[in-house]
Amino acid sequence: MRPHIYPVRMLISNAFIVQFEQAAIVVDTGLPGHGPTILDRLALHGLAPQDVKLILLTHGHADHMGSAAELKAATGAPIAIHPADAAQLRAGRNSLLTPACLTARLVHPLVQHRQAPPCEPDILLEEGQRLDQFGMPGRIMHTPGHSAGSVSVLLDGGQTLIGDLLLGGYLGGYLFDRRPGLPYFIDNREQLLASVRRVLAEHLTTVFVGHGGPLKPDAMRRRFEGL
């Protein structure tokens, strides 16, 4: 059996419910106030709040960690983030965002100071960490570049969730959402491209991203292999 992945598309980003048998993890949580949307989607797929075993944040930006505290209160599940991004979760605000394109420079004033309810992480994720104890057959890969603590979730069947390592399409994924592209904000371009190469070296089936998508591995390779 492979896990089922249910995207939860919200205003500017995606969250994901990953279900394996009767266990689920929530990967990213959207902006503050999106908790009810995610809980409603859990119920739609026959999952109760207590079926959520982990709230996993791919990185510490407000559009991904915004409803983490709300979901923890509703589910009792621990919150996990990489230690390099844990300070953002504790403070409830973004680190310094570095625009990587004209669109990013235009929207930067709107997103830099977005805030989220601060909370303490329960688990600090490590490279190669397995998720079996949360009922999920997969592991963590540290994929910095968009932020210092960005991680990807590699499920054993080849489905992969990469957060904002890449973007699907344009305008936050509203146009051509299956076209792979670089994220609007890049903390370290060399690290990001190295992380993309590491992910592409894995056995991939479907790649889920934080904006737009999902992406096909062949399209990613055509765009980024050789960089």
C-alpha positions in Angstrom: 0.0 0.0 0.0 1.1 3.6 -0.7 0.0 6.6 1.4 -2.8 8.7 0.0 -2.0 12.4 -0.3 -4.8 14.9 -0.2 -3.8 18.5 -1.2 -5.7 21.2 0.7 -5.5 24.3 -1.6 -5.9 27.6 0.3 -5.6 31.2 -0.7 -1.9 31.4 -1.4 -0.4 28.0 -0.4 -1.1 24.3 -0.1 -1.3 22.1 2.9 -1.4 18.3 2.6 -3.0 15.5 4.5 -1.0 12.3 4.1 -2.9 9.2 5.1 -1.6 5.6 5.5 -4.2 3.2 6.8 -5.8 5.1 9.7 -2.8 7.3 10.6 -2.4 10.8 9.1 0.2 13.5 9.1 -0.5 17.1 8.1 2.3 18.7 6.1 2.2 22.5 6.4 -0.8 24.4 7.7 -1.4 27.5 5.6 -1.9 31.0 7.0 -3.5 31.6 10.5 -7.2 30.7 10.5 -6.9 27.8 8.0 -7.2 25.1 10.7 -11.0 24.6 10.2 -10.4 24.0 6.4 -7.8 21.3 7.2 -10.0 19.7 9.8 -13.0 19.7 7.4 -10.8 18.0 4.8 -9.8 15.4 7.3 -13.4 14.6 8.0 -14.2 14.4 4.3 -11.7 11.5 4.1 -13.0 9.7 7.2 -10.2 10.9 9.5 -10.8 12.2 13.0 -8.6 14.9 14.6 -7.0 12.2 16.8 -5.9 10.3 13.7 -3.4 13.0 13.0 -0.1 11.8 14.5 2.2 14.6 13.4 2.1 18.2 12.1 5.1 18.6 9.9 6.3 22.0 8.7 8.5 22.0 5.6 9.8 25.4 6.7 9.2 28.4 8.9 7.3 30.8 6.8 3.9 32.2 7.9 2.0 30.8 4.9 3.1 27.3 6.0 3.2 27.4 9.8 0.3 29.8 10.3 -2.2 27.3 11.6 0.2 24.9 13.3 -0.7 26.0 16.9 -4.5 25.8 16.1 -4.1 22.3 14.6 -2.1 21.1 17.6 -4.8 22.3 19.9 -7.4 20.5 17.9 -5.6 17.2 17.3 -3.0 16.9 20.1 -0.4 16.0 17.5 3.2 17.2 18.0 4.7 19.9 15.7 7.9 19.1 13.9 10.3 21.5 12.1 14.0 21.6 11.3 16.1 23.3 14.0 17.4 25.9 11.5 13.8 27.3 11.1 12.6 26.7 14.7 13.2 30.3 15.7 10.6 31.5 13.2 8.0 29.1 14.6 8.8 30.3 18.2 8.6 33.9 17.2 5.6 33.5 14.8 7.2 35.5 12.0 9.2 35.1 8.8 12.9 35.3 8.6 14.3 37.9 6.1 12.9 37.0 2.7 15.2 37.6 -0.3 13.2 38.2 -3.5 14.5 36.2 -6.5 12.4 37.8 -9.3 10.4 40.8 -10.2 7.1 39.3 -9.0 8.7 38.6 -5.6 9.9 42.2 -5.3 6.4 43.4 -5.9 4.8 41.2 -3.3 7.6 41.3 -0.8 6.1 44.2 1.2 2.8 42.2 1.6 4.4 39.0 2.8 7.6 39.9 4.7 5.8 40.9 7.9 3.1 38.3 7.9 2.8 36.7 11.4 1.6 33.5 12.9 0.7 32.4 16.4 4.1 31.6 18.0 4.5 28.1 19.4 7.3 25.8 20.6 8.2 22.9 18.3 7.9 19.4 19.8 10.2 17.7 17.4 13.3 19.0 15.7 13.7 17.2 12.4 17.0 15.6 11.3 18.4 14.5 7.9 17.3 10.9 7.2 14.8 10.8 10.1 12.2 8.1 9.6 8.5 8.8 10.1 7.4 5.2 10.9 6.7 6.0 14.5 4.0 8.3 13.3 2.5 5.6 11.1 4.1 6.9 7.9 6.5 5.0 5.6 8.9 7.7 4.7 11.9 9.9 5.7 13.1 13.5 6.0 15.6 15.1 3.6 17.1 18.4 4.6 16.7 20.6 1.5 17.9 24.1 2.3 17.9 27.0 -0.1 14.5 28.6 0.1 15.1 28.8 3.9 18.0 27.4 6.0 15.7 24.8 7.6 13.6 23.7 4.6 12.9 19.9 4.5 11.3 17.5 2.1 9.3 14.4 2.9 10.2 11.4 0.8 7.6 8.6 1.1 8.8 5.1 0.4 6.6 4.7 -2.7 8.1 7.7 -4.4 5.6 10.4 -3.6 7.5 13.4 -2.3 6.5 16.7 -0.7 9.1 19.4 -1.1 7.5 22.5 0.3 8.8 25.6 -1.5 12.0 24.1 -2.8 10.3 24.6 -6.2 7.1 26.4 -7.3 4.4 25.1 -9.6 3.5 27.7 -12.2 3.2 31.4 -11.8 1.4 33.9 -9.5 1.7 31.5 -6.6 0.5 28.5 -8.7 -2.6 30.1 -10.2 -1.3 29.9 -13.8 0.3 26.8 -15.4 0.4 25.1 -12.0 2.2 22.0 -13.3 5.2 23.9 -14.7 8.3 23.6 -12.4 9.9 26.9 -11.4 12.1 28.4 -8.8 10.5 29.9 -5.7 9.9 33.6 -5.4 12.2 33.9 -2.4 15.6 32.2 -2.2 17.8 32.3 0.9 20.8 30.7 -0.8 20.7 29.9 -4.5 23.6 27.5 -4.5 22.1 25.5 -1.7 18.7 25.5 -3.4 20.0 24.1 -6.6 22.0 21.5 -4.8 18.9 20.5 -2.9 16.9 20.2 -6.2 19.7 17.9 -7.5 19.5 15.7 -4.4 15.7 15.3 -4.7 16.0 14.6 -8.4 18.5 11.8 -7.7 15.8 9.9 -5.7 13.1 7.6 -7.1 10.2 10.0 -7.6 6.6 9.4 -8.7 4.7 12.6 -7.9 6.1 15.7 -6.4 3.9 18.0 -4.3 4.8 21.6 -3.8 3.7 24.4 -1.5 2.3 26.5 -4.4 0.7 25.1 -7.5 1.6 21.6 -8.6 1.8 18.7 -8.3 4.9 18.3 -10.5 6.0 15.5 -12.7 9.6 14.3 -12.1 10.4 14.3 -15.8 9.3 17.9 -16.2 11.5 18.8 -13.2 14.5 17.0 -14.7 14.1 18.7 -18.1 14.1 22.1 -16.4 16.7 21.6 -13.7 19.1 18.8 -14.4 22.5 20.1 -15.3 22.2 23.2 -13.2 
